[in-house]
């Protein structure tokens, strides 16, 4: 039974007591909360945004908007980086994937309205992840540069690891992944090495200032008196040092030149192209708002999500009896749903939690399916809603550890691209088996309903209570249940807060929190990016404990 047939005010599928209206409203409220937090990144510069514009300059997002092809999508990545920290939401930079002169690129733009674009520890984490995505998916990179270098009060957390950024730039060039740096303003100290190590450099006349040390530091170190333009201005670097390849008359001209550079790269995708035509999903993506129960302990049918994300049955290659999702082993290990589909014409295998808990049958089924995906060089999509692997005497004796290890082995050694979407719960080792962040998915996104932690708040507090009670009684002391209630409430709230998608996204444990209705579009962009290079599955998986 689908969401369309349940009725708006009746209990939703899966046994939950909440109605589809309640689910929908709860999801809309969560989306609104996330959007409000993301808006903080847009407004992070505060009053400096208008002051920046008064100087005749564009903001980071305005530069990106002019850079990407008209009418094309820009997939912003990690917009909540730094959330919950001492640093501005967004971590003083904007990163994402856009199409420039017909070429998909990684775009990294400093936000000069936030502390002059200075890089803090969260900026570093965000930029490293952007570089990783570019490398793994064979993307050219465009740096829209205007930064005062490192945030000096936090230099101890930046200086040592920060050298990796320069290493990544040179390695990108060696791998034939071109890097373009467009310098709009200051690019000082360590920031000077970004254009210094890029393949193509564009500097804006009378704005770009690129030097290892500014005039005050030069005077202090050497006694020489100089000015910004003579020391590191755009004209000097274009006419004398040769560090600039193109001198732009203004920001618009600089963006034009960047687009021309990209157009001349002779860039070609090396992967298999998707089907030229495909159908929209058979079920309305709006129904995704009504899918997730307000209580994540309630199960839901992931097929309801799959049929709203994958291509519909009127696409190419479908006969009269076509289905959009060909489920594999549907009668075995029914707590896990796996099967084949296409998404925006790209073939994919899907691994989705059906009832939360993973048992031996589910783990073995997943391991076999992942091997099949590698055999046929097909990308995998993991849809999370799991409380972890089953526990208890019966399951331990049945080999849940070795079967869970088998699934994790398959995920770990799989070579086809992985994409992950955390829809609901993602607890314990289930996060690992379902290809969580530690397993290097090409992309990982979360829904506003997602929760990730070692276990749920109530379970963790309950375990603590049992352990503390036993410890107290062993010491011959009375157990004070009332006193523990305060500890229990504190622990549950702490775990709940640290499980929130914005908290995890703030730590760059995902690539963004997305509206469920945008899942198909976001995954379509990701699959297109993955298509930049051939997909080759693993030849072996090491030793499976059988």
Secondary structure as UniProt FT lines:
FT   HELIX           3..6
FT   TURN            8..9
FT   TURN            13..14
FT   HELIX           20..42
FT   TURN            43..47
FT   HELIX           48..54
FT   TURN            55..56
FT   HELIX           60..67
FT   TURN            70..71
FT   STRAND          75..77
FT   TURN            79..84
FT   TURN            89..92
FT   STRAND          93..100
FT   TURN            101..102
FT   STRAND          103..110
FT   TURN            112..114
FT   HELIX           115..117
FT   HELIX           121..136
FT   TURN            137..138
FT   STRAND          140..147
FT   HELIX           152..157
FT   HELIX           159..174
FT   TURN            175..176
FT   STRAND          179..188
FT   HELIX           189..191
FT   HELIX           192..196
FT   STRAND          200..204
FT   TURN            205..207
FT   STRAND          209..211
FT   HELIX           215..222
FT   HELIX           228..232
FT   HELIX           234..236
FT   HELIX           237..241
FT   STRAND          246..248
FT   HELIX           251..263
FT   HELIX           285..290
FT   TURN            296..297
FT   HELIX           303..306
FT   TURN            307..309
FT   TURN            313..314
FT   TURN            316..317
FT   TURN            320..321
FT   STRAND          326..328
FT   TURN            330..331
FT   TURN            334..335
FT   STRAND          336..343
FT   TURN            344..345
FT   STRAND          346..353
FT   STRAND          357..358
FT   HELIX           360..375
FT   TURN            376..377
FT   STRAND          379..386
FT   STRAND          388..389
FT   HELIX           393..397
FT   TURN            398..399
FT   HELIX           400..413
FT   STRAND          418..427
FT   HELIX           428..433
FT   TURN            434..435
FT   HELIX           437..439
FT   STRAND          443..447
FT   TURN            448..449
FT   STRAND          451..453
FT   HELIX           457..474
FT   TURN            475..476
FT   HELIX           481..499
FT   HELIX           501..506
FT   TURN            507..508
FT   STRAND          513..514
FT   HELIX           516..518
FT   HELIX           519..530
FT   TURN            531..532
//
